[in-house]
Amino acid sequence: MVQKNKKLKIEENEDLGFAFNKENYKLLGIGFVIIILGFILMIGGGAEKKFF
């Protein structure tokens, strides 16, 4: 009986599928967009000397 339960648990673990689901990919994409937007904002022309 114990052996049958172990086999059943092993079969349940084999059906893992993808590492991320659809919502996780959306959040990952949003995070990348925010990071890229930050880099674009840091590239900006800067300020004039009279303000420093």
C-alpha positions as CSV (number, residue, x, y, z in Angstrom):
1,M,0.0,0.0,0.0
2,V,2.8,2.4,0.8
3,Q,4.5,1.7,-2.5
4,K,1.3,2.5,-4.4
5,N,1.0,5.9,-2.6
6,K,4.6,6.8,-3.4
7,K,4.0,6.0,-7.1
8,L,0.9,8.2,-7.1
9,K,2.8,11.1,-5.6
10,I,5.6,10.8,-8.2
11,E,3.0,10.9,-11.0
12,E,1.4,14.0,-9.5
13,N,4.8,15.8,-9.4
14,E,5.6,15.0,-13.1
15,D,2.8,17.3,-14.3
16,L,4.5,20.6,-13.5
17,G,4.1,22.3,-16.8
18,F,5.6,25.8,-17.4
19,A,7.6,27.6,-14.8
20,F,5.5,30.8,-15.1
21,N,1.8,31.3,-15.8
22,K,0.3,34.0,-17.9
23,E,0.1,36.6,-15.1
24,N,3.7,36.1,-14.2
25,Y,4.8,36.8,-17.8
26,K,2.7,40.0,-17.8
27,L,4.4,41.2,-14.6
28,L,7.8,40.3,-16.0
29,G,7.1,42.3,-19.1
30,I,5.8,45.3,-17.1
31,G,9.0,45.2,-15.0
32,F,11.2,45.2,-18.1
33,V,9.3,48.2,-19.6
34,I,9.8,50.1,-16.3
35,I,13.5,49.4,-16.3
36,I,13.9,50.4,-20.0
37,L,11.9,53.6,-19.4
38,G,14.3,54.4,-16.5
39,F,17.3,54.0,-18.7
40,I,15.7,56.2,-21.4
41,L,15.0,58.9,-18.7
42,M,18.6,58.7,-17.5
43,I,19.9,59.3,-21.0
44,G,18.2,62.8,-21.1
45,G,20.1,65.9,-22.0
46,G,20.6,67.1,-18.5
47,A,20.2,70.7,-17.2
48,E,21.9,74.0,-18.0
49,K,24.9,75.1,-16.0
50,K,23.1,78.0,-14.4
51,F,21.0,75.7,-12.3
52,F,24.0,74.0,-10.6
